[in-house]
Amino acid sequence: MAPRPASSFAQTLKAVGASFFGVRGSREHQADMRSLNPVHVIVAGIAMAALFVLSLILIVRMVTS
């Protein structure tokens, strides 16, 4: 098994953000599978999901106030 090339956390955020909105192509997905660190993907996914939920809560509070 060949070692995976290192991927920066910024690249991970970009990949997770694109996947979050469903705009990842299959070629990029395959490249990400080879290079992204799974721990970084999990951390980025949880952080982006939390940011999304907090944004929704803020919007609802602004509208209902």
N, C-alpha and C positions, 0 to 999 in steps of 0.2 A: 504494500500500500504506500503510495507516494504521499509525502507531507503536504498539507494544505498550505497555500500561500496565505500570508497574514492579511487580514482585512481590518481597516480602522473602524472605530466605533461610529464615526460619521457616515461611513459607507453602510454600516449596519442600520443606522437611523434612516437613511435614505431608502434602503431596501424594505424595512419594516413599514415605513410610511407609505410607500407605493403599494405594498401588499395590503395594508390597512384599508386602502380605498379601492383595491381590486384592479390596479392598472399595471401589474407586472406581466411582462411577456415571458414566454416559456424559455427563451434563450437566456434572459437575465436571471430567471429563476434557477436554471441549471448552473450558471456561473456562481450564483449566490450559494447554492448548496455545496459547492466545492470550496468556497473561501470564507464564509461567515462562521464566526464562533457561536455555537448554540447558546452559550450562556449570555452572550451579548444580545442575541435575538430575543431571548426570554425577558431580559431586563428592559430592553427597548420596547417590547410589546406591552409589558405591564405598565411602563411609564406613559406610553402613548395612550393606552386605554384609560388610565387614571386622568390624564390631561383632558381627554375627550369627555369623560363623565363630569369632571369639574367644570368644564366649559358649558355643558348643558345645564348644570345646576345654576351657574351664574346667569345664563341667559334667561332661564325660567324665573329666577328671583328678580331680575331686572324688569321683566315683562309684567309680573304679577304685583309689583310694588306700586 
